[in-house]
């Protein structure tokens, strides 16, 4: 760039020089041919070079390029003119340069052509000889696409339609934006506005898309014609997925049970609420040209199904973490390779209802009816799968899916899983279930990033135009995936092999350490996880079987104890509504509210708004009122506190903030003043503080897991400043939540430490160690300075977090080690499966391309009663497609030839099974 800056003025002068005649200013005669003596005054802006010609020569030179733009030197500057104004007439139906003796002019002698360089008005003659073709065919054979089928007055070049088609795939530009571009290329001043052909352009684009779809899927080669096109037959299918008879071994059904997962079909279901459509037009006015032939299901049958089966009740979800939203589109994808599935897309009328998603699932499942193993991922699979077959039984028979003899596994995508309850996280995880490899189930989410920019224009379309447009984009997205398989599968393999080796080594090291200390337990763990992998209805080895201690559980137990005391005639309450345990528990809650309020005050910027200050002041006032009421009751149970408060009021010279008010709970009373306090109150606080510590520790662990997941997702998928800023904000909130939970644990720990002396509770630190900053780290994170080979597990992952266990917490430690051992084993197995799956997928892609090449060869000779030119075109296109598939196969296989060398096994530490 620095070099260009030095030359910038020269560049500018050269651009300005082109506004004049340049080297041709002194030329007096045209050089169009040897006998021409006319004055040169015209030049073409689209031809190579800047030579000037006379009017006759410029016309002769452009009989083969009638859509070039011409400039005329008027003596002072170049002004725009057209070939039509200069006298060029274009004859269709005859060779170039030959005139028809019985020609007929286009309507009003003003034919409009849209080309990539602008909008042109032409003097066009059609052939009207006795053997003349229709006007439409004459235009098509000139590679001009007519705007109408009857007496066309405008057309678009094939070049323009191809250009828009590719441009809209890559940039998501709308037809209106493209029309505006053409209009401005024609006249960017508004002095000579061009004729409006926007509606014609829309119509031609819609028809062009449909014709290209039919052409690419061999519908012109079928003797039965277009009407014989089957549902979903014009979809670009995933060549890496299993297709019986196309890319699977002949004996694939006879595979051993422990290898059947290699031939599984992975499906992912999701909804996109950005793909909404405004209530414009209707199916009657805009029915669409593709009647369920590609990705969208056939609309008439879909709506009939919704009407007939719409009375089937949808059960209420019990997974409280998931919410449904607004109208959009639902899809079923190949979750391994991110392909939209044939007959797997449909509109959502009122949110993500089961009935819509059921229809899409059963529709696309018909295209995989021979597959034995199906892995289905859905962000609400935990609920959706419960009564799926019961709902199917109430649907029409055409929607029934033969599931006898099939192995179906339901999963939740990895990024969505942390939002679910714990039971879902261990039951529907891709990480734990055998045969999943490193599939994450998030394929639809990545696909939405490609299609969402189109939503701006499709939401304004009619129903048919929207379906056709989205079908077109889905097809292009799938095709790009096909052409990139050579790179993508090799890249995944290069990542998977070292990860497989590393995780196998990690598991071997962990296994050797544990088996030396607990050989009997490890044997039991291995048996349990193998049973669960064989049949997931068996006990889940990843499940935590111990009961977590919570403040709510302790409060319930204390309330029940007080109720028992009342039944026996013992009443320790000094207040009609607030018992001693309620006093202490509500005091701890007030302490928590004080901490949160102080946090929010500290988080204020240097220049807070009046609204922010108002909200905080209102919260502060409400908290002060609660504390005042609580303090009045506290005096009944802890009268010594009155003297401390009176002394503090006498010494205070400023108004006390709500979060600064000392509550003087029993632990603080003992710590600060060494005053006497009812031992029962101390015992109540002890139990509640222990529960608070365990609860806080659970929060710390949960947020650390979430943080690790978010960091991995950010590194893998987040790109760009805006997305990274949002991700950093989310991570910042998680970090703050971790700090808050850690601070809550430390407050509880300090109270327990004080009360342990009063109540004579030895060895309590075995259960609740002090939480240092270095202890707050993830399960896979070592302390500062520790490497992978010598890292230690933070005590927070081994701590006793349950009730009714021995003082040494041995049962809890055993369970934590069991779950970590199972997870370490699962990680090693999933990476090993991923390597096997990638090898199988490479083989399947090559086999599918070979099969597809053979299929195109067969299409070449299916239609035999056509005229010779059409027959030659059909054979030429089919053979070209076959050659392209073989060339793609050969290129992929050459790229993958390095895989055997990459697969050279590393020396294992020990010999352990990974499947």
Phi, psi and omega in degrees: 000324179297320178295321180295322180301324178292334183257005189302318183294325177296318177301315182298316181296325178293322177296318181290326179302327181291348176284347174251188183278349176063229184290350184260010183293328183268357182282129185260338181235151181287143179254023182298323172205169192296333185262000183282131179238009183284160181284130178281124180219002184237144173217158183257134179279347183254340178284161177287133179091175185234022183294146179263145179226165174280174183298316183294318182289321181295327177291313181299322182287347184243018175294333178265352179227064188287356182253017175280158181260133187247143175241148182237129178275114184268012182103337179237322182202170177275131174239152184286142171219182180229157177296330177296317180295330181279349175112007180285128174244139183253126181254123175263158176085359180222160175301155181299133180094348181260132181263145177271133181283348181229049184280161175229133183285152174297161183307125177061018181049040184214077181270135183254128178241133175260125178228172185295340181261005176143195183248127188241141172254126187239154168265103190244134177243130173268151175282133178236025176299169182298327180263015186294146174279169176295159180302323181297312181295321178301319179292316182297324181286345172268006183063036172244128184265118184288145181285334178224163181270347181236122178048062183296141179244356178206163182203169175233143178289150174303325180300319179293315182296321176295319181295313178296319182303311181288322181297317182290332175294316186275323184253348184063024177295143180275165178297325179295317179296324179292318177298317179298323177297314179298317181298320181284329174294330179282314179208111183260015182244339184085002181288318181236076182299140182278163179291140184284115176234028182296314179298322178295320179297318178301316182294317181294320179297317181299315180292320181299315179302316183293319180294320178295323177299310182294322180295315185291340181250023170071021181288335175285347181265353183272120179302336181285345176087182185296323184296343180273003181297131182269160179300129176075003185283349180254028177260141173284108183274160182281115181287346179273346176280160181286130176228100180305135180084354182237315183218016177249150176299155182297330183258027185296329180289341180269009181299147179298151183305325183280002177238002182295333181299340179294337183250029181276150172262123180261122179240145177228129182251138178199168177232148179236115184268002171278338181276046178281163178225133178291160184279072178238149180058195182199169178293333178290318181280322184229077186282345184087153183262336179260110187267066180077019184280343186239256188258318176290139176291158179296125193292319183298311179297324179297314182290324176297320178297314181297324180289315184287320185260005185293348181274356179292123183289145176257124183292149181286135181290141177258002177265095191293348185278348188253137179235149177258161186231223193256186184291142178191230179224141175255148181219159169238125183243164165281114189280350176277324190234004172066042175258137170290136185274148174298139181054039184238015181232138178202160180283151173252127183272316182221068179085184186273071183281150180302320186299321177293312184291327175300313182300315181296317181297311182292330179293311182285334179295335178298335180276356177230032188293340180272349181287138184270322184251122179237127176246114188246120181252134180204139186292347173237033181300329181302326181260318184299323186282345187303308185243027183302314184285331174294319177293320181300323182296338179266357178272164177302153185299331181294344179264359183285142182242122182286106184257000178296132179081002181258152175252113184242127180239130180255137184223166175245133180305148188299319183289331180278339188299320181300340179281352181267166179291164186302320181301321178291323185296330180262345183266329187243026185271132173296333184289334188257334188274135182296141174089003183274344186058220178253028175297137181249348178077004183263016182306315180301324181298319179291326178292328180297327180300329179281322188267338185303322178300337179285339185300330181302319181271324184290336180292342179264356185275164170287168186298316182291315180298323180293314180298316180297318181295314180293321175304317181297316180291321177298319179297316179295320179299315178297317183296321177298325177295320179298311184293340183261004183300325180303315181284313188294315181292322178294319178298317178297321180295318180295332176280319188289323186296308178296327178293320176301312182295319182294315182289329175294319178296318179300316180294319179301316180296315181296317181298315180299322180293314185287320186292334176291330181266326187224062184299320180295318181293318181299320177300318178295319179299316182296318178296318182296317183287328177292323176296317181293321179294326179287327181207107186289356175282347175288172183300132182280117183287348178273356185280139174276120185265347181275162185261126180286136179276126180231160178296324181298319179295321179292318179299320178297316181296320179293321179295320178295323179294319178296322178296320178295321178297320180296321180295329179272000177094008178260123180229107181265000183283136177254002180228145186292335185243335186245115179275170179302317181293323179293322178301311183292315182295321178290330176295319177296322177296318177297321177300319178295319178295323177299316181297316181294320179296317179296321176302315182292325175295318181292334182280351180297144177284177180293340181228072181291153178279162178298324180295318178299314181295323180296314181297318180292323179293321178296318176297319180296317180296317180296320180293321178299319179296319178297317182296319180299316179295320180293321181296326179296319178288325181301324181298332178293322185265333183227071185299335181297338181294332181301318181294321179295320181290321179298319179295318180294322179294323181292327183272342184281137179245001180224163180289131183279132177289154181300323182279355178262352183294126178281128182271339178054054171292164185309319181295317180291326180296317179290321184291319188267325190238352182052036179269158179288149179210145180306126183296331178296320177297320177298319180295319177299314181294322178305310182295318181292322180290322176299315178296320178299319180296316180295319178298315180297321179294321175299318179297317179300313181297316182297317181289328176294321176296318179296319180298316179299319179296316182294321178297318179296316180296318180298315181295324186278323193235342185273124178225146177097153185295316183296313181294321180292325178296317179295317180297320179295324178295318178296316179296325177297321178294321178295317178300319179295321178296321177297315180297321180295315180295320178296320178295323178295321177297317183293326177294316179295319181297318180297320179294317179297321179300317180293315184289336182298326178289322181292317186265001180056062180247090180282163173061017180293336182288346174296321180278322184231081177292164176291138182264107176268164181300324181290342180282339183275084180211160183292167182297328182265007181257132176272172176289170181301128179092349180274140177261178181299325184287338183232015182292150179246155180277129178300146183298339183295337180271355179241000186289155176285111181245028186225166176262167173061039176237164179295163183297330183279353178063024184299318181297321180291318178299318179300317180293318179299319179292321178301312182295319179293322177296316179297320180291320178297319176297318180297320179298314179298317181293319182295321179290323177296319177296322181299317179298317178295317180297318180296320176298315180295321180292322175299316178298319182293321180298313180298318180295319181295317180296323176295315178298317183295323177298317177297323179296319179292324176301320180294327182292337186300330186242020182284324179257121187239001184249019181268159173300158186304315181298316178295320179298319179295320178297317180296316180291319180297317181293317181297316181290327177294318178296320178297317180296322179296318179297319180292323178294320177297316178301313182296320180295316180298314182296326177293318179295323184275001182295345180277350186298315179306322178292323179293333185275002179306124188290142172278158180288118183284152177291315176217165180265107180231142177290146178242013180225000000 
